[in-house]
Amino acid sequence: MTKKKAHSHPEKTAPIVIREAIRSDIPQLELFVAQFVQAHRLLPRTTAELYELVPFGFVAVSGDQLVGFAALEIYSAKLAEIRSLAVHEDFQGLGIGRGLVEKCVNLARAKNILEVMAITSADGFFRACGFDFTLPGEKKALFMQTRDEY
């Protein structure tokens, strides 16, 4: 019998809530994203870029701590991209990333956007979320069709 590995965050941690990002999240978002940029896990985002992403973004919070973020960047009526997906390492493996992706895909569906892509080197995660389609090399463009017809 295999024992489940315990997560490193304390049991007293507040419940995790995934909600729409708001402008007042930006100071905390800047610090959060900067950690992932420093670790070469995300591309840098200026404050102006975060202001543009927030209306189409979602945050995961535990109490007053921001533990996850993702945004949908809409390119056209046909195509949008999931941008800046990140989950605090102490909160990974709890379904937060999948929840953030689902929120972005649902927003795309609500806006009748045909395809959502994610450019990533973690294709297994996005494949598990229903994305598919690879390009040569390490980076993959994964797409999900949100309607049966154009």
C-alpha positions in Angstrom: 0.0 0.0 0.0 1.4 3.4 -1.0 1.2 6.3 1.3 0.2 9.6 -0.1 2.9 12.3 0.2 1.8 15.0 2.6 1.9 18.6 1.2 4.2 20.9 3.0 1.6 23.5 3.8 0.0 23.3 7.2 -3.4 21.8 7.8 -4.7 25.1 9.1 -4.4 26.7 5.7 -7.6 28.5 4.7 -9.7 27.0 1.9 -8.6 27.7 -1.6 -10.8 29.9 -3.6 -10.4 30.6 -7.4 -12.0 33.9 -8.4 -11.8 36.6 -11.0 -8.7 38.8 -10.6 -9.3 42.4 -9.7 -7.1 45.5 -10.0 -6.3 45.5 -6.2 -4.6 42.0 -6.7 -1.9 43.6 -8.9 0.6 44.5 -6.1 0.5 40.9 -4.8 0.4 39.5 -8.4 3.6 41.5 -9.3 5.5 39.8 -6.4 3.9 36.4 -7.2 4.8 36.5 -10.9 8.3 37.8 -10.2 9.2 34.6 -8.3 8.3 32.5 -11.3 10.2 34.9 -13.7 13.3 34.6 -11.5 13.0 30.8 -11.6 12.7 31.0 -15.5 9.2 29.5 -15.3 7.3 32.5 -16.6 8.0 35.4 -19.0 8.4 38.8 -17.3 5.2 40.9 -17.0 5.2 44.7 -16.7 2.7 46.4 -14.4 1.0 47.6 -17.5 0.7 44.1 -18.9 -0.7 42.8 -15.6 -3.4 45.6 -15.8 -4.3 44.3 -19.3 -4.4 40.7 -18.1 -6.4 41.2 -14.9 -9.8 41.7 -16.6 -9.4 38.3 -18.2 -7.5 36.7 -15.3 -8.2 34.5 -12.3 -6.4 34.1 -9.0 -6.4 31.3 -6.5 -6.2 32.6 -2.9 -5.9 30.8 0.4 -6.9 33.3 3.1 -5.2 36.5 2.1 -2.3 34.7 0.3 -2.3 34.6 -3.5 -1.3 31.0 -4.5 -2.1 30.8 -8.2 -2.8 32.9 -11.3 -3.7 32.5 -14.9 -5.1 34.8 -17.6 -6.7 34.5 -21.0 -5.2 36.7 -23.6 -7.7 37.1 -26.4 -6.2 37.6 -29.9 -9.3 37.4 -32.0 -12.8 35.8 -32.2 -11.0 32.6 -33.1 -8.0 32.4 -30.8 -7.0 33.1 -27.2 -4.0 31.9 -25.1 -3.7 30.9 -21.5 -0.9 33.2 -20.1 1.1 33.3 -16.9 -0.3 30.1 -15.4 1.5 29.6 -12.1 0.8 27.9 -8.8 2.8 28.4 -5.6 5.0 25.3 -5.1 3.4 24.5 -1.6 0.0 24.3 -3.3 0.8 22.3 -6.3 -1.0 18.9 -6.8 -4.3 20.2 -5.3 -6.1 20.9 -8.6 -5.5 24.7 -8.5 -3.8 24.8 -11.9 -6.6 22.7 -13.5 -9.1 25.0 -11.9 -7.4 28.1 -13.3 -7.3 26.6 -16.8 -11.0 25.6 -16.6 -11.9 29.2 -15.6 -9.9 30.5 -18.6 -11.5 28.0 -21.0 -15.0 28.8 -19.7 -14.3 32.5 -20.3 -13.3 31.7 -23.9 -16.5 29.6 -24.3 -18.6 32.5 -22.9 -17.0 34.8 -25.4 -17.5 32.2 -28.3 -13.8 32.0 -28.9 -13.1 28.9 -31.1 -9.6 27.8 -29.9 -7.6 28.3 -26.7 -3.8 27.6 -26.9 -1.1 27.2 -24.3 2.6 27.5 -25.1 4.4 25.4 -22.6 7.1 22.9 -21.9 4.7 21.2 -19.4 2.5 19.6 -22.1 1.5 16.6 -19.9 -0.4 19.0 -17.6 -2.3 20.7 -20.5 -3.0 17.3 -22.2 -4.6 16.2 -18.9 -6.7 19.4 -19.1 -8.0 18.3 -22.6 -5.5 20.2 -24.9 -3.7 18.6 -27.8 -1.4 19.3 -30.8 2.3 19.5 -30.7 5.0 21.4 -32.6 8.6 20.3 -33.1 11.0 21.1 -30.3 10.5 21.5 -26.6 7.7 24.1 -26.8 4.3 22.9 -27.7 1.2 24.7 -28.8 -1.8 22.9 -27.4 -5.3 23.8 -28.6 -8.8 23.2 -27.4 -11.8 23.7 -29.6 -14.7 25.4 -27.7 -17.3 25.0 -30.4 -18.0 22.2 -32.9 -18.1 24.6 -35.9 -16.6 27.9 -37.1 
